[in-house]
Amino acid sequence: MATAWCIFIIFSSILGFGVPACWLFGGRKPLNTLAWLQVPFIGIAFIILTLQNLLYFDLPIGKTFWLLWLVAIVLWIWFYRSGEILKSAKTLPYSAFIVAVLVYLVQSIGLALVGARYYVGYGWPDQLNYTMIAQFLVDKPFSITPADVGNQAYLANVFLFKNDRIGQSVLHGFFVASSFQDAKTLFEPLILLAPSLLALAIYALCSRIGIGKYHAMLASAAAGMLPSITLLHQLSFLSHALSIPFLLLWPVILDTLIDKPNRYHLTTAAVLMTAATSIYTELWAILVLLSISMIGLAALLSLQRWKLIVYCGVILVSPFVLLPFFSKAIFVIFMRLDAGILQNIYPWAFQAEGIARIWLGEFATTPVQWLHLLGIVMAVLATIGAYCGLALLVLRQIRDRASWQDFYGWRTLIVALAVLGLSLLPLGVFVRGTENPYQFYKLLITISPLFIVGLMVLASDYKRTASGQSAFALLRGTQTVLIGFLVIFAISTASTVNIAIQSTRLEAGDRNLGRLLLAPDIRTLQARLSQLHQDNLLITNVSTPRTAFAVNWLIGWLTYFARDNRIWLTTPMINGTDVRNQPDLAPILDLNSLPNDALILTVKNDDAFFKRPDNPVEKVWSNDTYQLIRTTPQSWFFLRQFTNPNGIETFREQPFFWIGKGVTTLEVFTLRSGTLTIGGRLFIGPSLPENPVRNIRIYTNTGFTKDLSLRRTNESFTVPILAGTTIISIKALDQPSQLMGPNHDRPLLLGMQSPWIQFK
């Protein structure tokens, strides 16, 4: 139910704001087909520009979102009273929107299977950052500093990004406030909107360059199903995913302005330019380049030359005028475009596999060698065909001298040149060398939907590109190209569906971090932490068999789930951010300020093997992996791991273990320095029957060492430990004269029954 509600809010918002805004920007005239295709984009831009400006006046989205809905209601009343609604409805391109909805449904298979509350796709760290930022924009004044945070640990990463591009997070936050859900729940329904928007943009572009309705529908569906686009939203790259439709629609927006340079089309272009810049500022340079080149060429041929030049200038400065407080960030972000960052994200960037992944997704990595090679060949041929189609689109316009007689023909040539130029952008990075694989592949993904356009040009317009051939040859050529396109479309769609399904599974997969959050124990932990309010919570290093990267990523999510509480951490890393680098966030790591009644989140393990005298613990909640306990922090310790090469067992219904094989270790975590006492009933083992005394060495990773000689008795020994993690090792110094066990591989030198452990 929550999933359907989130999707409803998203679609109703962008259409609810977009329709009356398009009508207003269009001079209060009935919407035509192109205006309808712009509606979702205008709706998004309207939301972002309004709320982002309010944020800079310390008005959180949670307090202003209702004003936007009030404005929408007023606009709809105005639109209704104008009598233009029915006239506008007659031009609605139903087929394009049906395709967009179908694309959303297919891409969101994983969302439907898991539900919005828990689904995270591949769950890369970017999703956590976007989630935290959106929640911050909903709940907090924009001007707060780390010094104002206190123990709200989830905000640690926000201060690194809040002055960066935030358009996507403003939109995210609006949906959060409007749906009364949290930011995590809304993330996946939002990012899955990107392929649907892309389908509308490609439909508009195909229609403008002369591709027929049904071929345009097919092209828009294929673009929305491209595995490259699926990969983008699965990896949680929200800004990039949302910006691609804006970029690919941009040539159509500029062409409309060139055709009729009036204030209405100028307003539309300026608003979309600003919104796209706010969402993904890295594309600002491309938008500027397209604007200058397209309007510049048109100005040479237009009778309204100076008007177009002035309008071009207005478009270029629109982000600085419509979002004045964001202006500085535009230049800061632009200057880092060439930075050598994230070079390992796309290791296949300059390999043939990189091209194959664009078309085939995970299918490109099949272990079957001949299928792998076939996939690469198919992908390379499809890419070559796509570039041929885009080049032929330009050549056709150049050869068609009849089109030179009117401005429409010249405009079509300008659009074709813009599309071809966009598709060649990755080559600009490629020719500079292989130092920037991240930038290269990011651009390749960005323009990859244009490959679909190129193939569709070949498939739908073969007769124009093959003049002089017989009718039979023309028909056969058209059918061959179209069949090839359909085969690629089918494989791409199958790959996209496969990726969506794989993202719901718990098994380890290629680049799938999200499966860790889908584990039942994490899901129940998420639900429990979300129920805590105004409590004090210590989150210990909740490491299970995972990498350090995954652990601090998980800790970041836990701080978000428990964001309504004061939080302390035993580790300084939150989703890759070292809290120690932000001195104002020191309270998060100051365990001396932890209240005595604090809840402690730990991992359950074998510490139940050891009894704990005089250390009462109240278990508030637990599942198979995690537990929430309440105890006195000063006397609390956590036995993170107990390892004994001889194993653990029971003797006379009591816990028991043998020392003698390798090193027995106890990994203990405490909040303060003190002494740890380990005791139990000792037994002299049978592996050295001629000696009644056993010699052992106890040492720690902090430098403590002590040798002991022990007999059969109730014995205990004390070890000094420091605050934090201490590894205590116990090693037998005697050499066994005989080995025991069925396989004669167990040196049983010293046994301990009913072990206990105490910290003071």
N, C-alpha and C positions, 0 to 999 in steps of 0.2 A: 504493500500500500504506500509506504514512504517513497519507494522508487517511482511509482506512477505519479505521485504528488510532485516530486522534484522535477520530473520531465515536464509535467503540465505547467509548473511555474515558469520554467525556462522558456518554453515555446510561447506561452501566453504573454510573457513579458516582452520578448523581442517583437512579437507581432502586435501586441497591444500598444506599444510605444511607436513601433515602426510605421504602421499604417497611417495614423493621423499625422505623424511627423513628415512622412513622404508627401502626403497631401498638402501639408503646409509649405514644405520646401518647394513643391511643384507649382506654387502659385494658386493653391486652392482649386486646382482643376482635377478632373477624374484621373485616377491612376491608369497609366498605360502598362503594357506588358513589362517593359524594362523597369518601370518604377516598382512594380510588384516584386521583381527579382531583387531590387535594392532594399526592400522593406526590412528584412532581418538585420542587414548591415546598419541601416539608419537607426533601427531600434537599439542596437548595441551601442552605437556611437552616442545616441541621445542619453542613454543611461550613464555611460562612462564620463562624458564631458560634464554633465550636470553634477554628479556626485563627487567626482575627483576635485573639482573646484571648491566644493563645499568642505571637503576634507581638510584643505589647507587653512580653513578658518576654524579648525578643531571641532567640526561637526561630524561625528561618526555616522556611518551608514545606518547603524541601528536606530538612530534618532531622526534621520532625514528621508529614509526610503518611502515613507508614507506620503511625503510631499510630492514625490515623483508620480506615485499612483494618482494622487489628486489632480496633478497636471494632465495625466493621461485621460482621466475621466472628463475633464473640461474640454480637451481636444476632441475626444470622441463625440461629445455633445455638439460641439461646433461643426464637426464633420457631418454628423447626422442631420443637423438643421440646414446644412448647405444643399442637401438633396443629391450629393455626389456618390453616395455609398453604392447604390445599385448600378450606377453607370460604371463605377470602378470595378465592381464585381464581374462585369461582363468581359473584362480584359484579363482577368486573373489566369495565369498560366498553370492550370490545375496539374497538368502532366509533370511540369518541372517540380512542383511542390510534392507531388506523390512520390517521385523518384527520391527527393531529399528525405522524405519520411522513411521510405524503404531502406535507404542507406543507413539512417540512424538505427533502425530496428536491427539490421544485420550486424552493424558494428557494435551494438550494445548487447549482444548475446551474453557475454560474460556478466554484464551488469544485471541482466534479467535473471541469470542463474543464481547469482550470489546475493544480489540486493544492494542498494545504494549505501546502506549503512556500513557494509564490510568490504565491498568490492574496491580494489585499488589498482586493477590492471597489473602491470609489472612492478608498480609501486616504487619507482626510483625516488631518490631523495628530493628531487625537485617538487614532487607532489606534497611532501611534508612542508617544504618552505612556502609553497603557494597557499597551502591550507592555513598555516600559521599567519601569513600576511593578511589573508582575507578575514580571518577571525579577528585579528587586530583592528582592521579597518572598520569592522562592524561594531566592536566593543569599546575601543579606546580612542581618546583624542590623538590626532596625528602628531602633535608636537611633543608627546611624552618622550623622556630620555631614559637610558638604562638606570639612572639614579632613582627614577620614579617606579621602577618595576618591582623592587623588593624580591620576593621569592616566587614570582610568576615565571617559572623557568621556560615556558614555551615561547616567551617573547625574546629569548636570547638571540635567535637568528633574525628576527624581524628587523632589528636595528641595522643589520647589514644590507637590507634590501628595500627598506621603506622609501628611500630616496632614489630608487632605481625605477625601471618601468613598472607601473602598477595598474595600468588600464585593465589588464586581465583580472587582477585581484579586486578592483573596484566592481567589475561586472560580477565576479564570483561572490563578493560580499553582498551585493544587491539581491542576488538569488537566495543567499543564506538568510538575510533579514526577511525577505518576502515569504519564504517557505517556513520560517521558524524552525529550521533544522540547523545542524552545525556545519562548518565549512568542509569537513571531511566527507560528509554525506553528499554534498553538492558537487564535489570536485569531478567525479567521473561522469555524472549526467551532463555537466558543463563541457568538459573536454571532448565528449562524444558528439557535441554539436558541430565541431570543426568539419568532419567529413560531409555533413549535410549542407553546411554553408558552402563548402567547396563544390558540391554538386550544382548548386544554384549559380555559382560564379562561372563554372565551365559551361553550363547551359547558356548563360548570357553571352559568353565569349563565342561559343560555337554559332549561336544565332546571328551574332554581328558579322562574322566572317563568311556567312552564306551557307552554313551547313543546315540541312533540313531538320524539321522538328523531331522526327523519330530518331534520326542519327544523333541529334543533339541530346536527346534523352538517354540514348545508349552511352554516349560519351560521358555525360554527367554521372551516370551510375558507375561506369568503369573507373572514373577518376575518384569517386567517393570510396570505392572498394580497393584502391591501390594498397598493397601491403606496405609501401613506404609511408603512406599516411597513417595506416594502422600502427606501424612501429612507432610513429611520432606520439600518438596519444597513449599507447601502451607504456612508453617510457616517461610519461607524465610531463612532456614539454608543452605546457599549456600555452604560453605566449606564442611560441613558434607555430603550433597547430592552429590557433585562432587567426593568426596573421596571414597565413597563406591564401585563404579565400579573399581577403581584402586586397592583397597584392595582385592576384590574377583577375579580379574584377576591375582593377584600376584602369587598364587600357580602355575598357568599355565606358567607364565614368568620364575619362578625358575625352573620348570620342564624342560623347553626348554634349559635353561643354563646347567642343570645337564646332559641332554642328549648329548649336544654338547658344552662343555665348551670352547668357543672361544671368541675372542675379540669383535666380532659382537654382540653375545648374551649378553655379559657382558655390552657392551655399552647400549643396550636396557634396561637391568635391572637397571643399574645405573641411567639412565635418568628418568625412570619411578619412581624409588624410590625417587629421589630428587624432582620430580614434586609433587608426592603424599605428601611428607613431607611438602613442601611449601604450599600446598592447605589446609591440615588438619594435622598439626604437632602432634596433639594428637594421631594419628594412627601410629606415627613413631615407638613406642615401639612394636606394634603388627607386623609391617613389619620386624623389627629387629628379633623378636622372631621367626617368620616364616622362615626367611632367615637362621638363625643359625640352627634351628631344621631340616628343609628340606635338606639343603646342608650338614649339619653334618651327618645325617643318610645316605645320598647318598655317602658321602666320605668314610664311612666304607665299602661300597660295590664296589666302583669304582676303576678302575685301575689308574685313574687320581686324586687320593686322594688329593695330595698336591696342584694341580692346582685348585681344587674346593675350598680348604680351603683359598688359596690366593684370589680367586675371591670373596669368601664370605666376606673377609675383605675389599676388594675394594668396594663392594656394601654397606657395613655398613658405610664407611666413605664418600661415594659419595655425600650426601647432604652437608657435610662440605667442600668438594673440589669444587663442581660445583656451590654452592651458599655460598662462604666464608663469605660474609658480613651478612648472615642470621644465621650463626652458633650459636651465642650467644642466639638468640631468641628460638632456638630449645630446649635448656636446660631450659630456663625460662618457656616456655609453658609446658614442660614435668613435671616440678616440681609442677604445679598447678592441675594436673590431679585428685588428691584426694581431692581437695578443696570442701567444702560443699556449693556449689553455685547452684542457679537456681533450688532449691529443689521443687518449686511449678509448674514447667513447665509441668511435667507429674504426676499429682496427683494419677493416676491409676496404676503407675509403678508396684507395688507389689500386684496388685489385678488381679482377673481373667479377668476383663474388659480390662486390658492392653494387655493380649494375644488376646482377641477378636478384639481389635482395629487393631492389626497387620493384621488380615485377612479380617475384615469386615469394618474397618473405622468407619464412623458415624453411620452405621447400628447397631453397637454394643450398641448404647445408645437408642435404640427404647423404647418408653414408654410402649409398649405392653409387659407384663411380660413374657408370655410364649415364645414369639419370642426372647426376651432378653436372657432367659435361654437357648433356643435352639441355639442361636448364640454362647454363651459361650461354650456350650458342643461341638459344631462343631469345634470351634477354638482350644479348648484343644485337641480334638481327632486328628485334623490335625497336631498340633504341635508334639504330641506324635508319630504320623505316620512319620512325617518328621525326627525326631531323630532316629526312628527305621530304616528308609531308609538309613540314613547316617552311622549308625552303621553296617547295613548289607553290605554296600558298602565295609567297612573295613574287615568284617568277610569273605566276599566272596573272597577277595584277599588272605586272610590268608589260607582259605580252599583250594584254587586253587593251589595245589602244583606244577602243571605244569608251572605256571607262575613264580615260583621261579628259573626256569632254565635259565631265561634271565633277563637282566637288566631292560627291559621295564616293566616286571611284578613287580619288586621291586619299580620302579619309580611310577607305578600306585598306589601301596600300600602307598607310601610316600605322594602322592597327596591326597589320600583318608583320611589318618590320619590328614593331614593339614586341610582339609575341616571339618572333624569332630571336630578337635581342635578349629577351628575358631567358630563353632556353639556353643561350650561350654563356650566361653568367658564370657557371661553374668552371668553364674553360679559362676564364680570367684568373682564377686561383690556381688551376692546374698548370698553366704555362709558367707560373712563378716558381714551380718546384713542389716538392712533397713535404714542405715544412708545416703546412696547415691542413692536415687531413680533416679536422673537425669542421673548419669553415667550408672546405670543398664539399664535403658530403652533406652538410646542412643546406648549402645552396642547391645541391643536386636533388635532395628531397623536396625543397621548396618549389622547384620548377618541374618536378616529375609529372604532375598532372598535365602539363603541356605536351608530354609525350603522347598522351591519349588523344589530344586534339590533333597532333600531327598524323597519327594513324587514322583517325577518323576522316581527315582531309583526303587521304589516299582511298579510304573505303567508300566515302560518299561522293567523291568528286573525281573519280577515276577518268571519266570521259574527257574532262577538261585538261587533264595532264597526259593524255595519250591520244592526241589528235592524229588523224591519218590512219588509224587502225580500223579493221572491219568491225561491224556491229557485234559479231560473235566474239571477237577477241576482246572488245571492250567489256562485254557482259562477263566473259570468263575472268578477265582481270579484276573487275569490280568484286565479283563473287569470291575470288581467291583472297584478296585483301580483307574483305569483310569476314570470311570464315577464319582467317588467321587472327583477326581482331577478337572474334568471339571466343576462340580457343584461349587466347591470352586472358580475356576477361573472365572466363570460367576458372582458369587456374588461379588467377589473382584473387577472385572471390573465395575460392576454396581455401587458399592460404590465409586470407583474412579471417574466415570462420574458424579455421584451425587455431590461429593465434588467440582469438577470443576465447575459445574453449580451453586452450592450454593455460590461459591466465587465471582460470578458476580452480586449477588443480594444485594439490599440495606437493606433488613430486618436484624435485629440482629440475629446472628448465633453463634454457639459454637466456641469461640476463634477467631472470624472473626473481626479483626480490620480494614482490608482493605476496608470494605464497606463504612467507613467514607470518604475515598478518592474518592470513586466512586460517591458520592453525586453530583448532577449536579452543585450546587453552588461551590463546591471545584474544580471541573473540570474546570469550567470557570475561577475561581480564579487562578488555576495553569497556564492556558493559558495566562492570563493577566500578571501575575508576570514574566512569562518567556519572555514577550515582553519588559520588562523594562531593560534598560542598562545605566550604569554610572549615576544612580540617587541616591538620599539619601532617605532611607525608614525606617520608624519606624513601627515595628510590635507590636501592643498592645496585651494584653492577650486576644486572640480570643476565649474566653471560651463561648461555648454554652452549653446546658445541657449534659456535658460529664465529665468523671473523670479527675482529675488532670493529671494522667498518659497519657490519650489520648490527653489532651491539649498540654503538652510539646512535645509529639510525633508529633502532627500536626504542632506546631511551628517549629520543626525541618525540616519538609517537606517544610514549607513556606520559610525558610531561604535557602533551596536548590533551590526551584523554582526561587527565586530572587537573586541567587548567583552572578549575574553580577553587583550588586549594593552594595553600602555601607549600612550596616544594623545596626539598633539599636533595642534593645529589652527592654520591660518593665518587663519581667520575666527572671530570671536567668537560667531556666531549658530548655535544648535542648535535647530532646529524652533521658531523664534520666540523662544527664550530667549537673552538676551544674557549670556554667561558673565562678562563684565566686571562685572556687577552682583553677582556672588558672589565676593568677594576670595579666599576659600579655594580657589577653583577656578583660581587664577592659573597653576598649573603646566601646565595644558592649553594655555595660550597662550605660555608661556615657551620660546621657540625656542632660547634660549641653553643650555638644559639638554638639548637634543636630543642623544642619543649619536651618535657618528660612524658607527656601523654601522646606523643607523635605515633602515627601509624608507620609501619615499616614494611615495604614491599621487598620480598626476597624470593629466591628460587628454592623450591623444595628439593631436598636431596637426601643423602644418607646420614644426615646429622641425627636422625631419630635412632641410629645405631648406638649413639652415645647418650647416656642419661645426663641430665643437667640439674644437679642439686642446687637449691637456693637461687634458681633463675627462672621464676614463673613467667610464662608467656601466654598471653590471651590470643588465640587464633580467631581473628575477626572474619576471615574468609579465605578459602583456598580452592584450588582445582588440582589437577594432576601435576602441574609444573610450578605454579606460583602460589604464594600465600601472602596475606596481609595479616600482620601481627601487631599487637600493642604491648609494649613492655617498657621498662626503664632503659632509655638509650645508653646511660653511663655503664650499666652492667651487661648490656646486650652484646652478644657476639654472634657471628654467623660462620658456621662450618661449611665453607663453600664446597669443599671436596675432600673425601677420604679415600685414599688409594692404598691398597695392600696387595702386592703381587701374589701372595698365597691365598687371596680371596677372603671372604667373610662367611661365617657359618653360625650355627647355634650349638651349644653344649648344655645339656640339662635345661633346655628351653630358655637359655639365656644367650645373648649375643656373645660371639667369640671370634677371635682371629689369631693366626699364627704369624710371628715375626721370624724372619730367617731368609726369605727369598727376596733379594733385591732390597729396595728401600721403601719403607712404609711412610706415607706422607699425609699430613693434615694441612689443608689450606684454610686459614682462619682470617676473617675480616672483623675488625673492631673499630669503634668510633674514637677510641682513646688508647693511650698506652697503658700497660698494666702487666699482670702476670696471668698465665694460663696454666692450670693444673690438670694433668691427665692422670687418671688412676684406674684401678681395677684389680681383680684377683689374678695373680700370676701363676703359671704352670711351667715347670721345666720340661722342655720338649724331648722327644725320644731320639732326635738326630745326633745327640752327643751324650750318650748315657754314662760315659766315664767321668763327666764333670758335672757336679750339682750346681755350679754357679754359671750365670749367663752374663756376658759383657755386651753392652750396647752403647752406641753413641747417638746422642741427641743433638741436632744442630738446626739452625734456622738460616733463612736467606738474609737475615739482618746481621749475621756475624756471631751469634751465640753458639757455643759448642760445649758439650759436657759428656763425659764418659761415666757410665754407671755399671756396677756389678750387682746383680739381682738374684734372689732365691725365690722359692715358692712361698708367696705370702701376699697379703693385701698391700699393694705398693702404689705410690704415686710419685710424680716428679713435676717440678715447676719450671716453666719456661718464660722468660721475659719477652714481651712482644710490643711492637710499636703500633700507633694508630694506623689503620689501613690494612693492607694484606700482608700476612706473615705465613710463610711456608715452613712447617715444622717437619723435619725428617728424622726417622728412627731407623738405625742400621745395626744389624747384629755384627759384632766383631769376631765372634767365634767361627771356626770352620767346622761344618758338620762332618761327622765320621760316617754317616749313613743317611740316605735319602728315603723318604717314606711315600706312601700313596700307591695307588694301583700301577702307576707308570714309573714309580721310583724317581720322581722329579720334584718332590716337595721337601725342602730342608725345614724341619719343624724344631726350631731352637727354643723359642719362648712364646707361650700362649697367654692371652689376656681375655678373661671372662668378665662380663657385665661392665664394660668400660664406661667411664664417666669423664666429664670434662667441665671445668668451671673457670670463669674469668672474674678477676678482681682488679 
